[in-house]
Amino acid sequence: DRSVRTWSIAEGWRCTSTRLGHTHAVTSVSCGGRSTTGQRLLISGSTDRTARVWELTHAEPNSARTLRHLSYVLSVSAVGNTLACACVDSIVVWSLCEFERLYK
C-alpha cells in the first residue's frame, strides 16, 4: 500500500503511526541514524526512485525529507549521520545533516 508503519511491541504490536508519501512499492526500511537535533530517524527506500527520511518523534508523521535517485532504491542503511542507498545500478551515500550526496 506504499506506506511505512511503526509498531509498538510493548503494546502488543499496535500500529503507532502510518507514514505516507511513496508512490510505488516500499522495498526497504532502516531505523537508524540521527538528525542534526539528535533525533532517531526512520528511512525508507522505494521503486519510486526515492528514499524518505523521517524523524521518529516528529509530531507530523508524513513530513519527510525526500532524497531522489536515478533508479529504484532497493536497500537503505543509516549509521550516525550517513545514509547508504543501494540502487539498481549504483550505491549512493548521503549526509543526513546537509542531505547532500557524498558519493555516487
Sequence and secondary structure as in RCSB ss.txt:
>XXXX:A:sequence
DRSVRTWSIAEGWRCTSTRLGHTHAVTSVSCGGRSTTGQRLLISGSTDRTARVWELTHAEPNSARTLRHLSYVLS
VSAVGNTLACACVDSIVVWSLCEFERLYK
>XXXX:A:secstr
   EEEEETTTTSEEEEEE   SS EEEEEEEEE TTS EEEEEEETTSEEEEEETT S TT  EEEE SS EEE
EEEETTEEEEEESS EEEEETTT  EEE 
